[in-house]
Every structure is written in structure tokens, then in C-alpha cells.
């Protein structure tokens, strides 16, 4: 027994001795890159030029097929948007099957079929795949472009344009592209109401007939298929696809894209912006076949690759300017760009610009840390190894090799090329591709909040409108007419909604409004009673998620079972706002300015930490913007009011939009009751 105990002690001692000789403070050296054996898809080409790639995978009884037409980008000019009509109208039946029968059969087979202007996709169980492939081919090659579907697409497109006109991020995105590539470049064009109205049904047919050809097309099949069988099916279905003559496949030469001679600020005024969209952009000429391609990827990962990136550590973690920032770099065969971007609080816009440029210049002129390079490599290696387990990756890699004229062993050497990148390579790539000295700093935001401080930076500021046209510096404010005060503005509002006498007769109001958050429906019920009682209850799927109750002297907030009593400051605020028409209290505020927003002028009253906007012409309230203190600084939270409708002779907004962190909440009012539906029990 003693011998056994001694043997165990000896073994433990030797184990500890060996462990003590290992320095755990040092990261172990990386071993050689693992050898990756990437499968090869089987290929064949039809006489019409269609190239087909097939990846057999029998683990699951499913199949997917993707058609990709690899044409060079084409400028659409004053008919920009015609391509979306092609994508939207393909799949609405064919010359052999009606739209209703097509949709019903797709649903019956449990399949998915979709189309783009130069693409198609389908997936299904393998036993239904022959029919699903037949349906996709028929809809793609024998479309019916009807006037009825065209009119439907036109209405949807125009509605989409109107909805995006007030979106700061949407405007920022389209002007960013226009300024980067130019208005005549396909990547710089954007769809507008004007270009949509220029499009006819014949334009849609002509565009389809030009681009939807097999000459530059690839068909990729992945899943539970037999190569010989699917080859016969594809040959039969797509062999009849007529090849275009070479003359019709000559596409216009693309305009040259240029960076500014020196870094400049391009400013787009969005008076409704509560955050500023900041983007630092320059064009790049980077191809997947370039020797420094992998170094450029890793440099970008170190700079703006999510939470571990230099930008996010600075702007989000250290400064608290944004919910997140990052960067990206393209490698298109035609034109690409480097872009670093974030949505930041208005008040820190100029500071954010300084920090963006500091980090970009840091990676250019100061070598990165080996630890940061190792983290970036580990991310790419991990993603690559994980992705190669997916059959679609095999097809995607093979397609990349064909389209980008890459060596056949490009992906076999991928890990070796990633691991071969040095700190010098990263710095050289950053200097070459992150052109901090020849960049556009595109800022889309509210001029009145941010422009004064931006003008103190060292950069020239050029002004553009929402369509990317050069314009003058925006008008910041307008003079307030003599005799107009906060009290007269509120009086005008009262008259606009029905008259002060009628408003004063309202003793209680109950409102029920619906919204969705991440696809989940929620219901907000508010009840307000004079002089200062209020109740707000939010339910999700019938369950109460939040309650805010104030009985005139005390109150509480309850969320997911946790109840918190109101503090003194909250009680005072509730007393002021908990009444059917809280605007009455704004008469004691200060009329701060008249602000132009999207062609209309608004009186702006400052009342405590809230700014209230009233339309000068209509008198109606358009929005309230409350300044809220957070651990990361002050944040402006807007609540917008629109779609005013009459209830018992008084106008009430029936659309109420607000923000909750990065999410937008749009409430649609379903019911309003005046002087009924409210009792003292509601405020307990």
C-alpha cells in the first residue's frame, strides 16, 4: 500500500516538475498551416456557353441550384431601376404556366424559387428537384412581362423610394457611392422617383433580352444529385437557351474612378438626423490575384474587423461615440473601395472624424502589434476551415477561380498565404490601400448640430444635397418673427387640432397602438387623465412586458416583474407631462429657433431637456427630441408624430415613431377614446 502511495506521489511530483518547465505566459508558436483538401466540383459547358458546376453531397436529401450571369456592370442612366423590374417580374409565371399555378406548385413542393435581374435560385427536397429545376428554367427563359405586373412593381418601387427619403442611413449610402464612383459609373447610380417614371414595360423587356444570356453565365448545383442524371436534365432545360451574338455582348467601357487630390469633407445635410453617419472612403485597385491581397485583408481586419479592431476599441469601447464601427475593403474586377464607417452621436461628430483619421494613420505609419496580426490570422484561418466543410463553399471557390482567373490551387494555398503575411506586409498594404491623405470623409447629419465644430477641423468642406449634387452651405436657422413666442406657437397648435375650448373639454384619453420589434408584435396602451395621471402598458403576445404608472403624486415602473418606484425628478417630470395634452406646459418653455427641415419650417421650443418641433405652416406638432444622459454621454431620442386624423372633432397623430437604442419603433394607432375607457383603477 505504501509502495502504491509513494508511486502516486512520485508521479505527481514528476508531473508538476514537467509543468513548471513550461512558460504559460507565452503564446505557443503556431504550427504549420494544416493541409486542406478542397473537393473539386464536376464541370461541363453547354454549346451556348453556359458553364455548369455540380457538387454532389448526399448527407441530406436536399438540392440547391444557383444561376449567375457574370456580365460587366452596365450604367442605366435616366432609367436606373429597370434592373429591379426584371428581377421582380421574373417568376411571375411563364409562357407555359400562369403566376397562380406557378406559385401554388412551388408552395406544394415546399421549395424556394427566386430571381434577380441577372440571377436565379431554387432549392428543394431532392425527390422534387427535377420539377423545381424545370420550373426555375421555364420562368427564367420564358418570362411573361405583363403590364399588370409592371404596374404593380412600379407602385412598390415608388413607395420604397418615398419611404427611404427620410432615412439618414439610406441617403448616406447612396450619396457615398455616387461621390466615390461618380454619377456616370454603374456603382455610383441610384434609383430615384424620376428614373423610375422614365421606365416603360418595353425597357424592361429590352434590358432582359440584352443581359439574360448564357454567354457569361454559370449554373451551380449542390446537393443530393447524381452528376450524369442532372447533366441530362440541365442539357435538356438550358440547352435551348439562345446564345447572344458577340456584337450585342460588347459593354461600354467603365468611367475612371478617382480619389480627391487631398482629403476633404463631403457634407450632406439631413435635418431629421439624430445620429451622424460618418464614412472615410477611398477607391482601391485590389484584385484577388494581387500579391498583397492577403496582406490587405489582414490590415483591414486589424483596423476595423469588429470588436477586436482598432476603430471599435477606440470609438466604441474607449470613447463611447457609437454602438459599433468597422471597415471593409473590396476586390472587384471593375472598381472597389476602402470604407471605414460608424453612426455616431451628433455632438461628437467632429471628434469621431479626428479619431477615425488617427487610427487609419496609425496603422499606416506605425507597425501593428504581432498579437493583433495573430488574432486577425486566427479569424481568417478559423473561418476558412469552418467554411470548407460546407458543400456550397466548394462551388463558390470554384466559381471564384473561374471568374477571377485564379490559379487552380488558389484555395489549397489559402492558409499558407494568410500565415505568410508579415507586419511589414500589413503596413505596406495599409499605406497603399488606406489613403488617409486622399480620402473623402462623407458626413451625413444635421448641420445645425454639427457643422460649427466640423468647420474647426483642418479639412475643406464641400456641400452636397440628398441626390449628390453640389450645393451651398445649408441655412442653419431663420429669424423668429416679432411677437411669436412659445405661448403663441402652442396656441396655434391647439387651434390646428380643433380649438382650445374643445381641447379643454377633454378629461381623459385612452390610446391603443401596435408595433413590431424584430418581427414580434407588441401593443402599447396609454391612458391619461386630468389633471396629471397616466398609465402606459406594453404587452407582447398578450403578456405584460412593461408598465409605467403615475397617480398624480407617486408612481412606479415595472419591467419583466421588477418594480422600481419613481424618484423625485421623475415625479416632477410625470406631473408636467401626465395630462391629455402636455403641450400646454410647453408655454413656459423658450422658443429657440425656426429650423428648416425637408422644405418645411418648424418652430422649435426648448422645454427642459426636450425640444418640440411645430410646423410653421400647419401648426401641427411634428416631433419631440429628448436629450437623455447615458454612461456613454448624452443621446438624443426622437419621437415623431404624423398621420393626424380626427377623433370627436380633435386631430390626433395616428403614427408615432421613436427609437430604442439602435432600433426604430413605429406605432400605428388602432383606437382612441375620449372621456371614456379610463378609471382610477388604471393608475394604481
C-alpha positions in Angstrom: 0.0 0.0 0.0 2.8 2.4 1.0 4.6 1.5 -2.3 1.4 2.5 -4.3 1.1 5.8 -2.4 4.8 6.5 -3.0 4.4 5.8 -6.7 1.5 8.2 -6.9 3.4 10.9 -5.1 6.4 10.4 -7.4 4.2 10.6 -10.5 2.5 13.8 -9.3 6.0 15.3 -8.4 7.3 14.5 -11.9 4.2 15.9 -13.5 4.5 19.1 -11.6 8.2 19.4 -12.4 7.4 19.0 -16.1 4.6 21.5 -15.9 6.8 24.0 -14.1 9.2 23.9 -17.0 6.5 25.2 -19.4 6.2 29.0 -19.6 2.5 29.6 -19.7 2.9 33.3 -20.1 3.9 32.9 -23.8 1.6 32.1 -26.6 2.7 28.8 -28.2 4.2 29.1 -31.6 1.9 28.3 -34.5 2.5 25.0 -36.2 2.5 24.7 -39.9 -0.8 25.5 -41.7 -3.0 22.4 -41.9 -3.2 20.8 -45.3 -6.7 21.5 -46.7 -8.1 19.1 -49.3 -10.8 21.0 -51.1 -13.0 18.9 -53.2 -13.4 19.7 -56.9 -16.9 20.2 -58.5 -17.6 18.3 -61.7 -17.9 20.7 -64.6 -19.3 20.8 -68.1 -20.1 23.5 -70.6 -23.1 23.7 -72.9 -22.7 24.7 -76.6 -24.4 28.1 -75.8 -21.6 28.9 -73.3 -23.4 28.1 -70.0 -20.8 26.7 -67.6 -22.1 24.2 -65.1 -20.6 23.2 -61.8 -22.0 20.2 -59.8 -21.1 19.4 -56.2 -22.6 16.0 -55.1 -23.4 15.8 -51.4 -25.6 13.0 -50.2 -25.7 13.8 -46.4 -29.2 15.4 -46.7 -31.9 14.8 -49.3 -31.8 18.4 -50.4 -30.6 20.2 -53.6 -30.0 23.9 -54.4 -29.2 25.5 -57.7 -28.0 29.0 -58.5 -27.8 30.7 -61.8 -25.4 33.6 -62.0 -24.9 35.8 -65.1 -21.5 37.4 -64.9 -21.9 40.5 -67.1 -19.8 43.6 -66.5 -21.7 46.3 -64.7 -23.9 48.5 -67.0 -24.9 52.1 -66.4 -28.7 52.5 -66.7 -28.6 56.3 -66.9 -32.0 58.0 -66.6 -33.7 54.6 -66.5 -31.9 53.4 -63.3 -34.1 50.9 -61.6 -35.0 49.0 -64.7 -32.9 46.0 -63.5 -35.1 45.7 -60.4 -38.2 45.4 -62.5 -36.6 42.4 -64.3 -35.8 40.7 -61.0 -39.2 41.5 -59.6 -41.2 40.3 -62.7 -39.3 37.1 -63.3 -41.0 34.3 -61.5 -44.5 35.7 -62.1 -45.4 32.8 -64.2 -44.2 32.0 -67.7 -45.4 31.4 -71.3 -46.5 27.9 -70.3 -47.8 28.4 -66.7 -49.8 31.2 -65.0 -48.5 33.0 -62.0 -51.1 31.5 -59.7 -50.3 27.9 -60.8 -46.6 28.6 -60.6 -46.9 29.9 -57.0 -49.2 27.1 -55.9 -46.9 24.4 -57.3 -43.8 26.0 -55.7 -45.7 26.0 -52.3 -47.0 22.5 -52.8 -43.4 21.2 -53.4 -42.1 23.0 -50.3 -39.5 24.7 -52.4 -38.0 28.1 -52.8 -37.5 29.8 -56.2 -36.3 33.4 -56.6 -34.9 35.7 -59.2 -32.6 38.7 -59.7 -32.1 40.9 -62.7 -29.2 38.5 -63.7 -29.6 35.6 -61.5 -32.0 32.8 -60.2 -32.1 30.5 -57.3 -34.0 27.4 -56.3 -33.9 24.8 -53.5 -36.0 21.7 -52.6 -36.0 18.2 -51.4 -34.0 16.0 -53.9 -37.1 14.0 -54.9 -38.8 17.2 -56.1 -35.7 18.7 -57.6 -36.2 17.7 -61.3 -39.6 19.5 -61.3 -38.3 22.5 -59.3 -35.4 22.9 -61.8 -37.9 22.7 -64.6 -40.0 25.5 -63.0 -37.0 27.7 -62.5 -35.7 27.3 -66.0 -39.1 27.9 -67.5 -39.7 31.1 -65.5 -36.2 32.3 -66.3 -36.1 31.6 -70.0 -39.8 32.1 -70.9 -40.9 35.1 -68.9 -44.2 36.9 -69.2 -43.6 40.6 -68.7 -47.2 41.8 -68.3 -48.5 45.3 -67.9 -50.3 44.3 -64.8 -47.1 43.1 -63.1 -45.2 46.1 -64.4 -47.7 48.5 -62.8 -47.6 46.6 -59.5 -43.7 46.7 -59.5 -43.8 50.4 -60.3 -46.1 51.2 -57.3 -44.0 49.1 -54.9 -40.8 50.8 -56.2 -42.2 54.3 -55.9 -43.4 53.5 -52.3 -40.0 52.2 -51.4 -38.3 55.4 -52.7 -40.7 57.6 -50.7 -40.1 55.6 -47.5 -36.3 55.9 -47.9 -36.2 59.6 -48.4 -36.2 60.4 -44.7 -33.8 57.5 -43.8 -30.4 59.0 -42.9 -28.5 55.8 -43.5 -30.2 55.2 -46.9 -29.3 58.7 -48.1 -25.8 58.3 -46.7 -25.3 55.0 -48.5 -26.4 56.3 -51.9 -24.5 59.6 -51.8 -21.4 57.8 -50.6 -21.5 55.6 -53.7 -22.2 58.5 -56.0 -19.3 60.6 -54.7 -16.9 57.6 -54.7 -17.5 56.3 -58.2 -19.2 59.2 -59.9 -22.8 59.6 -61.2 -22.0 58.0 -64.6 -20.5 54.9 -63.1 -22.8 51.9 -62.6 -21.7 51.7 -59.0 -22.5 55.4 -58.4 -26.0 55.4 -59.9 -29.1 55.3 -57.7 -32.8 54.8 -58.3 -35.0 57.8 -57.9 -38.6 58.7 -58.5 -37.5 60.5 -61.7 -35.6 57.5 -63.1 -38.5 55.1 -62.2 -41.0 57.2 -64.1 -38.8 57.1 -67.2 -39.1 53.3 -67.4 -41.6 51.6 -69.7 -42.6 47.9 -70.0 -40.6 47.8 -73.2 -37.5 49.0 -71.4 -37.8 46.0 -69.1 -38.1 43.6 -72.0 -35.1 45.2 -73.8 -32.9 45.0 -70.7 -33.8 41.4 -70.1 -33.1 40.5 -73.7 -29.7 42.2 -73.5 -28.3 40.8 -70.2 -30.1 37.5 -69.6 -27.9 35.4 -71.9 -25.9 32.3 -71.4 -22.6 33.7 -72.8 -21.3 34.7 -69.4 -23.5 32.5 -67.2 -22.7 29.9 -64.6 -25.1 27.3 -63.1 -24.1 25.8 -59.8 -25.9 22.7 -58.4 -25.2 21.5 -54.9 -26.6 18.5 -53.0 -28.2 15.1 -53.3 -27.9 14.6 -57.1 -26.3 12.2 -59.5 -23.9 14.0 -61.9 -24.9 12.1 -65.0 -28.6 12.5 -64.3 -28.5 16.2 -63.5 -26.3 16.8 -66.6 -29.0 15.4 -68.8 -31.7 17.5 -67.1 -29.7 20.7 -67.4 -28.7 20.0 -71.0 -32.4 19.5 -71.9 -33.7 22.5 -70.0 -30.9 25.1 -70.6 -29.6 23.8 -74.0 -32.4 25.7 -75.7 -31.2 29.0 -74.2 -30.1 31.0 -77.2 -26.6 32.4 -77.1 -26.3 36.2 -77.9 -24.2 37.3 -80.8 -20.9 38.8 -79.9 -21.8 42.3 -81.1 -24.6 42.6 -78.6 -22.3 41.5 -75.7 -19.9 44.4 -76.1 -20.5 46.5 -73.0 -19.5 50.2 -72.6 -16.1 51.0 -71.1 -16.4 52.0 -67.5 -15.5 55.6 -66.5 -12.4 56.0 -64.4 -12.8 56.4 -60.7 -10.7 58.9 -58.8 -9.8 60.0 -55.3 -9.7 63.7 -54.4 -6.2 65.3 -54.6 -6.3 65.9 -50.8 -8.6 64.6 -48.1 -11.8 66.6 -47.9 -15.2 66.5 -46.0 -18.3 65.9 -48.2 -21.3 67.1 -46.1 -24.9 66.1 -46.7 -27.5 67.9 -44.5 -30.2 65.8 -43.0 -32.2 68.0 -40.6 -34.0 64.9 -39.2 -30.8 63.1 -38.2 -30.4 62.3 -34.5 -27.2 60.5 -35.3 -24.5 61.3 -37.8 -23.3 58.8 -40.5 -19.5 59.1 -40.9 -17.6 57.3 -43.6 -14.0 57.6 -44.6 -13.7 56.4 -48.2 -11.2 56.0 -51.0 -11.2 53.9 -54.1 -8.7 51.0 -54.4 -7.4 48.8 -57.2 -7.2 45.5 -55.5 -7.7 42.1 -57.1 -7.8 38.6 -55.5 -4.9 37.7 -57.7 -2.7 40.5 -56.3 0.4 39.5 -54.2 -0.6 41.8 -51.4 -4.3 40.8 -51.4 -4.0 38.7 -48.2 -2.0 41.5 -46.5 -4.8 44.0 -47.4 -7.4 41.6 -45.9 -5.4 41.3 -42.6 -4.7 45.0 -42.4 -8.4 45.7 -42.7 -9.2 43.1 -40.1 -6.7 44.7 -37.7 -8.1 48.2 -38.3 -11.9 47.6 -38.5 -12.7 43.9 -38.1 -15.4 44.1 -35.4 -14.8 44.3 -31.6 -11.1 43.4 -31.9 -10.5 46.1 -34.4 -8.7 49.4 -33.7 -11.7 51.5 -34.7 -14.2 49.7 -32.5 -11.8 49.7 -29.5 -11.4 53.5 -29.9 -14.8 54.8 -30.9 -17.0 52.3 -29.1 -15.1 50.9 -26.1 -12.9 53.9 -25.2 -14.8 57.0 -26.3 -18.4 55.7 -26.4 -19.2 57.6 -29.6 -21.1 54.7 -31.3 -22.7 51.3 -30.9 -20.2 49.9 -33.4 -17.7 50.9 -36.1 -15.7 49.0 -38.7 -14.1 49.0 -42.1 -14.2 47.0 -45.3 -12.2 46.7 -48.5 -13.4 45.4 -51.8 -11.6 43.4 -54.6 -14.0 43.7 -57.5 -12.6 43.2 -61.0 -14.2 46.5 -62.0 -13.9 49.1 -59.2 -13.6 48.9 -55.4 -13.2 51.0 -52.4 -12.0 51.0 -48.8 -14.5 52.4 -46.3 -14.4 52.9 -42.6 -17.7 54.0 -41.0 -19.9 54.4 -37.9 -23.1 56.0 -36.8 -22.1 58.5 -34.0 -23.9 60.9 -31.7 -24.3 64.3 -33.3 -22.4 66.1 -30.6 -19.2 64.1 -31.1 -19.1 64.1 -34.9 -16.0 66.2 -35.2 -14.2 64.2 -32.5 -15.2 61.0 -34.3 -13.6 62.3 -37.5 -10.4 63.0 -35.6 -10.3 59.5 -34.1 -11.1 57.8 -37.5 -8.1 59.6 -39.1 -5.9 58.9 -36.1 -6.4 55.2 -36.3 -6.1 55.0 -40.1 -2.9 56.9 -40.0 -1.6 54.8 -37.1 -1.9 51.6 -39.0 -0.2 53.2 -42.0 2.8 54.8 -40.2 3.2 52.6 -37.1 3.7 48.8 -37.3 0.9 46.8 -35.9 1.5 44.5 -32.9 2.3 40.9 -33.6 -0.6 39.9 -31.2 -3.1 41.8 -33.4 -1.8 40.2 -36.5 -2.1 36.8 -34.9 -5.7 37.4 -33.9 -6.5 38.6 -37.4 -4.9 35.5 -38.9 -6.7 33.2 -36.5 -10.1 34.7 -37.5 -9.4 34.1 -41.2 -8.0 30.6 -40.7 -10.9 29.6 -38.4 -13.5 30.9 -40.8 -11.8 29.2 -43.8 -11.6 25.8 -42.1 -15.2 26.1 -41.0 -16.4 27.1 -44.4 -14.7 24.3 -46.3 -17.0 21.9 -44.5 -19.9 23.4 -46.4 -20.5 22.0 -49.9 -21.6 25.4 -51.2 -18.1 26.7 -50.3 -16.6 24.2 -52.8 -18.7 25.5 -55.5 -18.2 29.1 -54.5 -14.4 28.7 -54.6 -14.5 27.0 -58.0 -16.7 29.9 -59.3 -14.2 32.5 -57.9 -11.3 30.7 -59.7 -13.2 30.9 -63.0 -14.5 34.4 -62.7 -11.3 36.0 -61.3 -8.8 33.9 -63.4 -7.1 32.5 -60.3 -4.7 29.6 -60.2 -6.3 26.1 -59.7 -4.5 25.7 -56.4 -5.5 29.1 -55.1 -7.6 27.8 -52.2 -5.3 24.9 -51.4 -2.6 27.6 -50.7 -5.0 30.0 -48.9 -3.9 29.2 -45.4 -0.2 29.3 -46.4 -0.7 32.7 -47.9 -2.5 34.0 -44.9 0.2 32.8 -42.5 3.0 34.1 -44.6 1.9 37.8 -44.2 4.3 39.8 -42.0 3.9 43.0 -40.1 5.8 44.8 -42.9 3.3 43.4 -45.4 0.4 44.7 -43.3 1.9 48.2 -43.1 2.8 48.3 -46.8 -0.8 47.3 -47.6 -2.2 49.9 -45.3 -0.1 52.7 -46.8 -1.1 51.5 -50.3 -4.9 51.0 -49.8 -5.9 53.2 -46.9 -5.4 56.6 -48.4 -5.9 58.9 -45.5 -4.2 61.7 -47.4 -6.6 61.3 -50.5 -9.9 60.3 -48.9 -13.5 61.5 -48.8 -14.8 62.0 -45.3 -18.5 61.7 -46.1 -20.7 63.0 -43.3 -24.5 62.8 -43.4 -26.1 64.6 -40.5 -27.9 67.6 -39.0 -26.0 70.7 -39.9 -27.3 72.8 -37.1 -25.9 70.4 -34.5 -22.5 69.5 -36.0 -21.3 72.0 -38.7 -19.8 74.6 -36.4 -17.3 72.1 -34.9 -16.6 70.5 -38.3 -15.6 73.8 -39.7 -12.9 73.9 -37.0 -11.1 70.9 -38.5 -8.3 71.2 -41.0 -10.3 69.8 -43.9 -12.0 71.6 -46.7 -15.8 71.1 -46.6 -17.8 70.6 -49.7 -21.6 70.5 -49.6 -24.0 68.2 -51.4 -27.7 67.6 -51.4 -29.5 64.3 -50.9 -29.0 63.4 -54.6 -25.3 64.1 -54.5 -25.4 67.4 -56.4 -23.0 70.1 -55.2 -24.9 72.8 -53.2 -24.3 75.7 -50.9 -23.8 75.6 -47.2 -27.2 74.8 -45.6 -29.1 77.6 -43.9 -28.8 77.0 -40.2 -31.7 79.0 -38.7 -34.3 81.6 -39.6 -35.2 84.8 -37.7 -38.2 84.5 -35.4 -40.9 87.0 -36.3 -41.6 89.7 -33.8 -44.4 88.7 -31.3 -44.0 85.0 -31.8 -43.4 83.2 -28.5 -43.6 79.7 -27.1 -47.1 80.5 -25.9 -48.3 81.7 -29.3 -46.8 78.6 -31.0 -48.7 76.3 -28.6 -51.9 78.3 -29.1 -51.5 77.8 -32.9 -51.1 74.1 -32.3 -54.3 74.0 -30.1 -56.3 75.8 -32.9 -54.8 73.4 -35.5 -56.0 70.3 -33.7 -59.6 71.5 -33.0 -59.6 74.6 -30.9 -58.6 75.3 -27.3 -62.1 75.2 -26.0 -62.7 71.7 -27.4 -59.3 70.5 -26.1 -60.0 71.8 -22.6 -63.2 69.7 -22.5 -61.0 66.5 -22.7 -60.6 65.0 -19.3 -59.2 61.6 -20.3 -57.7 59.9 -23.4 -57.1 56.2 -24.0 -54.9 55.2 -26.9 -54.1 51.7 -28.2 -51.2 51.4 -30.7 -49.5 48.4 -32.4 -45.9 48.0 -33.5 -43.4 45.2 -34.2 -39.9 44.7 -32.9 -37.7 42.2 -34.6 -40.8 40.6 -36.1 -42.6 40.3 -32.7 -45.9 42.2 -32.4 -46.4 44.4 -29.4 -49.3 46.6 -28.1 -49.0 49.9 -26.3 -52.0 51.1 -24.3 -51.8 54.6 -22.8 -54.3 56.2 -20.5 -54.1 59.8 -19.4 -56.5 61.7 -17.1 -56.6 65.3 -15.9 -55.0 66.8 -14.1 -51.9 64.6 -14.1 -52.5 60.9 -14.0 -51.0 58.5 -16.6 -50.7 54.8 -17.3 -48.6 53.1 -20.0 -48.8 49.3 -20.5 -46.8 47.4 -23.2 -47.8 43.8 -23.9 -46.0 41.2 -26.1 -48.1 38.2 -27.3 -50.6 39.0 -24.6 -48.0 39.2 -21.8 -47.3 42.4 -19.9 -43.7 43.4 -20.5 -43.6 46.9 -19.2 -45.8 49.2 -17.0 -45.3 52.9 -16.1 -48.0 54.2 -13.7 -48.3 57.6 -12.1 -51.3 58.5 -9.9 -50.7 62.3 -9.7 -48.3 62.2 -6.7 -46.3 59.0 -6.9 -45.6 56.3 -9.5 -43.5 53.3 -10.5 -42.1 51.4 -13.4 -42.4 47.7 -13.7 -40.5 45.6 -16.3 -40.5 41.8 -16.5 -41.6 41.5 -12.9 -39.1 44.1 -11.5 -40.8 47.1 -9.9 -39.0 50.4 -9.3 -40.5 53.5 -7.7 -40.2 56.8 -9.4 -37.5 59.2 -8.0 -38.2 62.9 -7.2 -37.0 64.1 -10.6 -39.1 61.5 -12.4 -42.2 62.5 -10.3 -41.8 66.2 -11.3 -41.5 65.2 -14.9 -44.5 63.0 -14.7 -46.6 65.8 -13.1 -45.8 68.0 -16.1 -46.4 65.5 -18.8 -49.2 63.3 -17.4 -52.2 65.1 -18.9 -54.3 64.6 -22.0 -52.4 67.4 -23.9 -49.0 68.0 -22.3 -48.3 70.8 -24.9 -50.0 73.2 -22.5 -46.9 73.0 -20.3 -44.6 74.0 -23.1 -45.9 77.6 -23.0 -43.3 78.1 -20.2 -40.5 76.9 -22.5 -38.3 79.0 -24.7 -38.9 79.5 -28.4 -35.4 78.7 -29.5 -35.4 79.0 -33.3 -37.1 78.3 -36.6 -35.4 75.3 -38.3 -35.9 74.3 -41.9 -36.4 70.5 -42.4 -37.0 68.9 -45.8 -38.7 72.0 -47.3 -40.8 72.9 -44.3 -40.0 75.3 -41.5 -40.5 74.4 -37.8 -40.8 76.4 -34.6 -38.5 74.7 -32.0 -39.4 75.2 -28.3 -36.9 74.1 -25.7 -38.6 72.9 -22.6 -36.1 71.4 -20.1 -34.3 68.5 -21.8 -36.8 68.3 -24.6 -37.1 70.1 -28.0 -40.6 70.3 -29.5 -41.0 70.9 -33.3 -44.2 72.6 -34.6 -44.8 73.1 -38.3 -44.9 76.8 -39.0 -47.5 76.4 -41.8 -49.9 73.8 -40.3 -49.3 74.4 -36.6 -49.2 70.6 -36.0 -46.5 69.0 -33.8 -44.0 67.0 -35.9 -41.6 65.7 -33.2 -40.2 65.8 -29.8 -36.5 65.2 -29.2 -35.5 64.4 -25.7 -31.8 64.5 -24.5 -31.1 61.5 -22.3 -27.9 61.0 -20.2 -26.3 57.6 -20.6 -23.0 56.1 -19.4 -21.6 56.9 -22.8 -22.7 60.6 -22.8 -25.8 62.4 -23.9 -28.1 60.8 -26.5 -31.0 62.4 -28.4 -34.1 60.3 -28.6 -36.7 61.5 -31.1 -40.4 60.8 -31.1 -42.2 61.7 -34.4 -45.9 62.4 -34.9 -47.7 62.1 -38.2 -50.9 60.9 -40.0 -53.2 63.2 -38.0 -56.8 62.1 -38.0 -59.9 63.5 -36.4 -61.5 61.8 -33.3 -64.5 63.5 -31.8 -63.6 66.8 -33.5 -59.9 66.8 -32.4 -56.9 65.8 -34.5 -54.6 63.1 -33.1 -51.5 61.6 -34.6 -52.1 58.0 -35.7 -48.4 57.2 -36.4 -45.9 57.6 -33.6 -42.3 56.7 -34.3 -39.4 56.6 -31.8 -36.0 54.9 -31.2 -35.0 52.4 -28.7 -31.2 52.2 -28.9 -30.3 51.3 -32.5 -33.8 50.1 -33.2 -36.7 52.0 -34.7 -40.2 51.6 -33.3 -43.2 52.6 -35.4 -46.5 52.6 -33.6 -49.8 52.7 -35.6 -52.7 53.9 -33.5 -55.7 51.5 -33.7 -58.1 53.1 -31.2 -58.6 56.4 -29.4 -61.3 57.0 -26.8 -62.0 60.5 -25.4 -63.6 60.8 -21.9 -64.3 57.1 -21.7 -62.4 53.8 -21.0 -60.3 55.3 -18.2 -60.9 54.9 -14.4 -58.9 55.5 -11.2 -58.1 51.8 -11.1 -55.8 52.3 -14.1 -53.5 54.4 -12.0 -52.9 52.0 -9.1 
